[in-house]
Every structure is written in structure tokens, then in C-alpha cells.
Amino acid sequence: MEETEKIQRKLPNQEIDYFKICKILLSRWYWIATAVSLTFLISYSYLWYTPKTYATSGTIKIEEKKSEIPDLIAVMTVPDRGPSKIQSITSVLQSRNLILSAIKDLDYRVSFYLMGRVRTSEIYPSKPLNIELIRFDSLNFYHDQVGFKSIDRHSFKLSYTIAGKEVQNTFNYDTPVNIGPTSFSIKYPGALDKNTVYLFKFNIPEDFVDRVRGGLQTGETAKNSNIIALQETDSNPQFAADILNSIMNEYVIFDRNQKAQSASQMIDFIDSQLSFLSTQVKGSENSIEKYKQKSKILDVSTASTASVGKAAEIESSKSLLKIQLIAIDQLRDQVAKEKDNVNLNFTTGGTANPDPSLEILVGKLDNLIQEKSALLKTYNNDSQPIRDVNQQILQIKLTALNNIKILRVGIEKNMAYLDNQLAQINQTIMALPAAQRDMVSLQRDFEINDKVYSFLSEKKLEAQISRAGILPGATVIELAQPNLNAVSPNEHDIHRTAIILGLAIGMGLIIIVRVLNPYIYDKETIESLTSIPILGVIRKFPEPIDENNKQILALIKPKSIFAESVRSVRTNLSFLSSEKQSKVICITSEVAGEGKSFVAVNLSSTLSLIDKKVILIGADLRRSRLHKTFHVPNDVGLSNYLAHQNEMDEIILHAEYENLDFIISGPVPPNPSELLHSERMNTLIANLKLRYDIVMIDTAPIGLVSDAIPLIRMSDINVFVIRSGKSKFYAATVPQRIAQEYHLDNTVIVLNAYEEELLHSRYYTTKFTGESAGARYYYYSDYSGYEGSGYYLDDNKTKWWDVRRWFK
């Protein structure tokens, strides 16, 4: 654990380089552009195939308007409904009955559609065909769409479905057409495009209810405002405007009718009483006239006249009280039965006017009944909100019935008092002469009936004036107009979402590819995984090469970036073990195919150019390719020497380049690991150090076999090769582990076949500070960004998709 912590402390600091992040994204800008193009194309397709939705709006003002003729009569106004008034109004606006009434105001019977290649669209209010219904039953008619196509000025073709089968028939204009239970005729519409197909469909008002209610929205324009805004959303802007205007007009009519209901009930009640009293008044007049003629009485005395007048007045009051009792009994029945609307019939002008508190209770009860009706559209009868409203209704009903009972008792007491007064007057009348007494009785009946009749006639006139003066409590402020700007789908938002989604997909693809990538591509990745110093970076040769490296590229292409990168590694090698006259350099890697032999050959060739005597040993006894590089047979080599079959001078071969010799691996032995661990191998290395300045050993992959371990332990410099795009992350930790296990301090890393790949490059920048700055780090360049500079012989041509070409 301590050793691990020590290694972590030696790792260099790395900071996020935002410029590198931008370069990573720009390296695959065409991925992002392709993703954005695809999402943009999808958004256009979606907008093309998706029907557009339009919204129109209107406003109405809610107010309690007073009568325009207040001087003629005091009109009883409907009490305010409290805080839930707006909610009740919106419930009425969205009610099925009101919407049905609004639909009936439109030309709803036949709907027409235009069939297109992609979709079918409604063409309301246009009616290209004049269809007359001959037989149409609203409960049983043909519901499906019917296709129409003109043939000539005399005939047309209809296509429709009967019993699941498509039927096509030809008909003549102005002749009956029978489709199922529906019969109709079509008049000649004039010249029509023969390639245009129209569709039409028969409707009833109920077919539009769900469509209208689904798009209708209501709400206050501001808190505590008496202005209600209505909005209708529909695929047809003209239909949305027409139905919304119709709804607002129907509500105005509904509101006025509701306010006139109380006065109408009063008039009906008075009419029923007047029809009875009319007969009584006429009968009394006839009785008086007949009695006068029979008894020859022209007038009664002053005393009898006063008694008659007083008795008639008392009888009139009793009659009015009886009428009040009838009205109160009707109100009691209405409250007890909980009718939809509870109203006081009328207020008499007698001595026992109904208590104003009773009128307020009736108004509250009416309000709660409407509120319950609105809640029942959302909740069932057993829900808590309905139970709460029922409890409130019950309490108000009990209070109202109790007030009615008290009021009725008061009226009955007044009637008993009047009966007592009338009995006294009757005694006075009984003292009159018989003829005069009979005349008084007849006169009294007439005056009673006439007075009550006159009173009721006056009340009827007042009620009629009141009803005529009632104005609706709602005013249409702004009529709805067709809005041709679609609200859905929102093109701006969809295009913006498509761009954002395309960018996210493109960048997400870049992130996923980077996350799933298991390979090392640049030196920053190696520096983040290990504290072993990087000796240098060897560039990837820009042209195709054979797997056996039959040409030593560092010598064949001396002015290439590749050759310069090899020379950079050669320069850094001179700083290692500089005190030694002869150096043993071991080249290894984790697995095969990472280019250790390639590095060994090209590094050896460049060292030979600076007057260093170099010998290259192919120590991979299992799978060496060194003999193929130098075009020699692999019949005598290192394995023969280690097996005591040949001597050292017999296995040393001379290359065609000056100062460069090599030893091939020889035939594959059965025990390569044991041969490399032998003392004879140590002797070979010791003798070669006496002859050569550089002993370069190409070993077997250390991650696969242990053949290279003894050679690594005796080497002065151990070069671990990591191939860009080939070696995995684990490969960078192998030299660290080997150095710790065998206590080596001469291990370095060479990044081979490096080619700038921004997509997989690390977005960190290495900063050598503190403890990490004291470790051994070497100057080198990966020659990124030098392509196309014209300095090197093999400058690459920038690819068309490389964004860097734009900034040159």
C-alpha cells in the first residue's frame, strides 16, 4: 500500500485543457453535423406529417346589471354567488347542454374533407358539394366518410364502406343516393377537378361535443377579475372561431333566461290566482246587481258602508296572507325537494313580508346546488368533496325550513287576529236590517274580490316590467377571430429541439466511442497511468509498410517525420547511462504486434549513423522476424550459440550499412526460456560489450512469456514499447510493475506508431510540478500539427473533413 501511494505521488499533475476538448469535438465535426442533419430532417418530416393545431380566443365580462327602469318598480335582484361564481360560470360554459346549443347554431350537418397524398384535411367552412338530405334519422344514419370524385357534368363516383367491404358506385346528380339507412341527393356543383377527391360525412351535434370540449379552455384573465378568457384549440381555425363565438352568445342567452326565471315563476303564479278571482269578481258584481233589482235598494247607510269597507279591508288582507301561505308552501316544497334552482316567487306588500335572511339562504342554497352539479362532473357521489357540499346543503335547508316555519306561524297569527277583528264587524253588520244586511254581505264580497284582483294585477304588471328590464349578466367583449398561426406543433421549438438533440447525439456518440475505447493513443494517457518516463514518440510511417519491415525506414526516408522522431529517441538515449562506454539496450513490449522489433531495427540503424558500433540481437527465440528484415535465412543464430552448437563469431552477421551488425534468433529451440537464463547468454553479452558501443536486444513480449526477464535484469536501458491504437491501458502499467518487482531504475517508454487521433486523445495537459518535476523526463516532440508545413519530405495531405485545413 505504501509503495502504491508513493507511485501515485510521483504521477505528474494533469489539468483539463478546454482547448483540447474543443479540438476533440472538432475532430469529428462531421459526426455532429450528420446527427444534426438527421434530427433536422426528422423534425421536418414530423412537421410535414403532423396536422397543425390552431387556437383562437375571446373574452366575456361577468357583471350583475341592474334594470334599466328602476324608477318604475323595485326589481328583486339575484344575490351574488360568492367566491365560487367564476367557477360556476366556467362549469356552465363547458357544460354539455350549452355546447350542444352552440353547435346547433353552426352548419354542422355535413362535414367536407380534401384528400391529399399525405393526409386528409377538413375544409370547413367551404362546401364544395350541395348535398340535400332526403331521409336522415339522427339515431340511425351512415357515420363513416364517403369519397366523392367527379366524372362528368352528369355523373359522379362515390366510395364508401358497407359491412367492412369497400364499395364504389356511380350515381347521377339530382337523383337519390341510398347508403345504409341514409338517403340524400347531390346537385351538380359545376366544373370540378376530376383528379380531386373530396370526402364528406354526416353529423349530429353530439359528434362535435368531445371535439369542442377537448379544445375549450376557460379562466380568469387576472386574479379576482370579472373578465373570463376563453380559448378554443382545433385543427381548423375557422371552426374554432365560429364555435367559440357561438358558445359565448349561447351563454349570454342562458344567463338572461336564468335571471328571468324568477319573474316568470311569479307571473305564472299570479295568472293562476287571477283566473280564479276573475270569476269571483264577476259573480259578485252580478249578485249585487240582481239583489238591487229585486229589493229595489239603491244605497246603504253610512254605518253599513263603513262596516262593509272595514270588513272588506280585513278580508282583503286575509286573502293576501293566504296567497303568501301558498307561496311559502311552494318554497318549502322546493327547498325540501332540492330543485335545481330555488327562487322566491314574489314579495308581497303585506304586513308579513318574507324575512330577507330567508332570501339570502335561498340564494346560498341555489349556489351550493350549482357547485354540487359542477363537482359531480369530476367526482362521484361518495367522494369527500360531494359529501362536504351535501352537508352544507343539509344545514342551509334545515335553517331555511325553520325560517319558513317561523314565517308561516307569524302569518297564521296575523290571520287569527284578522278573524277576531272580522267577527266583531260581523256582529255589527248582523244588527242591520235583513235586506240591508244582505246587501252589505254582497257588497263586501265584491270589494274583497275586486281589491285582491287589483292587487294581483298590479303585481303581475310589476313582474312583467321586471322581466322586460332584466339584462344578461355577461357581455361579449371580444369576439374570436380565426388565427392562422399554428400553436401546435411549434415549428420553432421543434427545430430548436432537433438541433439540440442532434448536437447531443453527435457529442454523445463521441463520448461513447471514447468511453468504450480500450487503447492508448497519446503520451498524456501514458503519463496518467504510470510514473515511468517517456523516452520519446515515434511517428507512424505515412505510407504502407510490409509486416517484416524489409526496408529500414529511418535510413531509406531520412527526411521524413518518422526518421526525425526516431532520431529524437536516439538523442534521448544518450542521456541514459551516459557514464558507460558500452550500453546494453533491451527492447520489449507487453504483447506481440506492438512494434518492438520495428523500433529496435530503426533505432539501431540511426545509432549506427553517428559512428556508434551497434549490434542488434534477435532474442525472441519463439517468433523472431529479424532475419526477414535483413533478408537472410534463419538457420544459424542465437539459439545455436546458446545450445553450444556455434561460437559467437559464427553467428554475427554484417548488415549492408556501416557500423551495424546483427544476430538472428536461429531455429526455434524446445527450451527458449532456459537458454536465455543460461550463463552462456551472460557471457555473450559481456563479450559483445567489449566490441560494440551499443548492444540492442530485441526480446519476446514480456506480457506473454518470461523469456525477457534475464535480459531485462542485465540491461543498462530497458525500453518498453507501447503502440498507439494497439496497446491497451493495462500495457502502460506493466513497466511500472516490472520496475518495482526487479528494482529497476533504467526503464523508459517509447510510444510507437503515433498518429494524431484527436477523437481518442486525452483532454488533460501534463504539468510537472513538485515531486514529479524531479523525476527523469526528456525533451521530445510528437510532431503534431507539422503536417503540411513543407518542412518534411513526407508531409501529409490534410483530409477533406479535417477542420484544421480551414485555418491554414
Secondary structure as UniProt FT lines:
FT   HELIX           2..10
FT   STRAND          13..16
FT   HELIX           18..27
FT   HELIX           29..49
FT   STRAND          53..62
FT   TURN            70..72
FT   HELIX           82..84
FT   HELIX           85..93
FT   HELIX           96..104
FT   STRAND          110..115
FT   STRAND          120..122
FT   TURN            124..125
FT   STRAND          131..135
FT   TURN            138..139
FT   STRAND          146..150
FT   STRAND          155..162
FT   TURN            163..164
FT   STRAND          165..172
FT   TURN            173..174
FT   STRAND          177..179
FT   TURN            180..181
FT   STRAND          182..186
FT   TURN            194..195
FT   STRAND          198..202
FT   HELIX           206..215
FT   STRAND          216..220
FT   TURN            223..224
FT   STRAND          227..234
FT   HELIX           237..295
FT   HELIX           302..337
FT   HELIX           356..375
FT   TURN            376..378
FT   TURN            381..382
FT   HELIX           384..430
FT   HELIX           434..469
FT   STRAND          474..478
FT   STRAND          486..488
FT   HELIX           491..516
FT   HELIX           523..529
FT   STRAND          534..539
FT   TURN            547..548
FT   HELIX           553..556
FT   TURN            558..559
FT   HELIX           561..573
FT   TURN            574..579
FT   STRAND          583..589
FT   TURN            592..593
FT   HELIX           596..608
FT   TURN            609..611
FT   STRAND          614..618
FT   HELIX           626..629
FT   TURN            630..631
FT   HELIX           638..642
FT   TURN            643..644
FT   HELIX           648..651
FT   STRAND          653..654
FT   TURN            658..659
FT   STRAND          660..663
FT   HELIX           672..676
FT   HELIX           679..691
FT   STRAND          694..698
FT   TURN            702..704
FT   TURN            707..708
FT   HELIX           709..714
FT   STRAND          717..723
FT   TURN            724..726
FT   HELIX           729..733
FT   HELIX           734..741
FT   TURN            742..743
FT   STRAND          747..754
FT   HELIX           758..760
FT   STRAND          764..767
FT   HELIX           770..774
FT   TURN            784..785
FT   TURN            787..788
FT   TURN            793..794
FT   TURN            800..801
FT   HELIX           803..807
//
